[in-house]
Amino acid sequence: MLSKNQIKLITSLKQKKYRQQHGLFVAEGIKTIAELLNSNLELHHVYTVSTCNLDADLETLISETDLKKISFLKTPNQALAIFKIPQVERLPKGGFILALDDIRDPGNLGTIIRLCDWFGIQNLVCSEQTVDCYNPKVIQATMGSITRVQVSYTDLNAYLSATTSPIYGAFMDGDNVYNEALIPEGVLVMGNEANGISEPIEKHITKRISIPRFGAIQATESLNVATATAVLLSEFKRG
């Protein structure tokens, strides 16, 4: 049975300030937890409703009722684990880097982290206003990819100011990406879901690119930022 203090700690981790205060984050579901256990992340504790063969030393068996009390999911998925937030490594330099300017939706960030994993993008640099990558919804959406992508948060304006590599930016009125000779080393910036790339960040862009619309009516206003990221990463990898 869970104590009141355990429940209070776990449920508090839904908020960024408590994740930062305790240095902990929550992951749910057998598959996601198993992937995190096989990484370099340090386990704090795992709670399961049955023997899930997670091979975790710090494991406590709890009832489904207790799991519902601590789960952030509408339908709890057998297990919930708490991991320690790793120390931030130095900001990346060189190679291909994806940068996010004020992405707010946890599902979008989680999907973008999975895309980085899929396309072999090791470094994701986020503005300080971008949603926390240890938000439970982000962790859920990454499906374990968070363990294979370094996510850094920084003053994006200052970071890009110090960058000597080409800086690509996704814009509705940019040049057709399918007609461009893309350089495999550089920074690709994706903007906010509603407002796109902000004015301070736009000043650093050296090449504006866009994904053309092929529909006959062309009434679609824009692509979801995660979808657009997938298309552009595919083009960069295709060369």
Residue pairs with C-beta under 8 A, 6 or more apart in sequence:
1 62
1 63
1 66
2 47
2 62
2 66
2 69
2 70
6 70
7 69
7 70
9 22
9 24
10 26
10 70
10 80
10 82
11 69
11 70
12 18
12 22
13 19
13 22
13 24
13 25
13 26
13 82
13 136
14 26
14 72
14 136
16 132
16 134
16 135
19 25
19 85
19 132
19 134
20 85
23 84
23 85
24 44
24 82
24 83
24 84
24 85
25 82
25 83
25 85
25 134
25 136
25 139
26 72
26 80
26 81
26 82
26 136
26 139
27 33
27 36
27 80
27 81
27 82
27 83
27 136
27 139
27 140
28 71
28 72
28 73
28 76
28 77
28 79
28 80
28 81
28 136
28 139
28 140
29 77
29 78
29 79
29 140
30 52
30 54
30 77
30 78
30 79
31 143
31 144
32 139
32 140
32 142
32 143
32 144
33 46
33 54
33 79
33 81
34 54
34 144
35 143
35 144
35 147
36 43
36 81
36 83
36 144
36 146
36 147
37 43
37 54
37 55
37 56
37 81
38 147
39 147
39 148
40 86
40 147
41 83
41 84
41 86
41 147
42 83
42 84
42 86
43 56
43 57
43 58
43 81
43 82
43 83
43 84
44 58
44 81
44 82
44 83
44 84
45 58
45 59
45 60
45 81
45 82
46 54
46 56
46 58
46 59
46 60
46 79
46 80
46 81
46 82
47 59
47 60
47 61
47 62
47 66
47 67
47 70
47 79
47 80
47 81
48 54
48 59
48 60
48 61
48 62
48 78
48 79
49 61
49 62
49 63
49 64
49 67
49 76
49 78
49 79
50 61
50 78
51 61
52 78
52 79
54 79
56 81
64 76
67 76
67 78
67 79
67 80
68 76
70 80
71 77
71 80
72 136
72 137
73 140
85 134
88 152
88 153
89 150
89 152
91 125
91 152
91 154
91 159
92 122
92 123
92 125
92 150
92 152
94 165
94 185
95 122
95 123
95 185
96 121
96 184
96 185
96 186
96 187
96 188
96 236
97 121
97 123
97 124
97 125
97 165
97 186
97 187
97 188
98 112
98 116
98 121
98 123
98 124
98 125
98 187
98 188
98 190
98 229
98 233
99 124
99 125
99 126
99 127
99 156
99 159
99 160
99 187
99 188
99 189
99 190
100 109
100 112
100 124
100 125
100 126
100 127
100 130
100 189
100 190
101 127
101 130
101 156
101 189
101 190
101 191
101 192
101 197
101 198
101 201
102 127
102 129
102 130
102 191
102 192
102 195
102 198
103 109
103 112
103 126
103 130
103 131
103 190
103 192
103 193
103 225
104 129
104 130
104 131
104 192
104 193
105 131
105 193
105 225
106 131
106 135
106 137
106 138
106 141
107 137
107 138
107 141
107 226
108 193
108 224
108 225
108 226
109 126
109 130
109 131
109 133
109 135
109 138
109 141
110 137
110 138
110 139
110 140
110 141
110 142
110 143
111 141
111 226
112 124
112 190
112 225
112 226
112 229
113 124
113 133
113 138
113 141
113 142
113 145
113 146
113 149
113 151
114 141
114 142
114 143
114 145
115 121
115 226
115 229
115 230
115 233
116 122
116 124
116 145
116 149
116 233
117 142
117 145
117 148
117 149
118 145
119 233
119 234
119 236
119 237
120 237
121 149
121 233
122 148
122 149
122 150
123 149
123 150
123 152
124 149
124 150
124 151
124 152
125 152
125 153
125 154
125 156
125 159
125 187
126 133
126 151
126 152
126 153
126 154
126 156
127 153
127 154
127 155
127 156
127 201
128 153
128 154
128 155
128 156
130 153
131 138
132 138
133 139
133 142
133 146
133 151
138 146
139 146
156 201
157 200
157 201
157 204
160 167
160 187
160 189
160 201
160 204
161 204
163 187
163 204
165 185
165 186
165 187
166 183
166 185
166 186
166 187
166 206
166 207
167 186
167 187
167 189
167 204
167 205
167 206
167 207
168 182
168 186
168 187
168 188
168 189
168 205
168 206
168 207
168 208
168 209
169 188
169 189
169 191
169 197
169 201
169 202
169 205
169 207
169 208
169 209
170 188
170 189
170 190
170 191
170 196
170 197
170 209
170 210
170 211
170 228
170 232
171 196
171 197
171 208
171 209
171 210
172 196
172 210
172 222
173 208
173 210
174 207
174 208
174 209
174 210
175 207
175 208
175 209
175 210
176 209
176 210
176 212
177 209
177 210
177 211
177 212
177 231
177 232
177 235
178 212
178 235
180 207
180 209
182 235
182 236
182 239
184 236
184 239
188 232
188 233
188 236
189 197
189 201
189 204
189 205
190 197
190 225
190 228
190 229
190 232
191 197
191 198
191 201
191 225
192 198
192 225
193 224
193 225
197 205
209 232
211 223
211 228
211 231
211 232
213 220
222 228
223 231
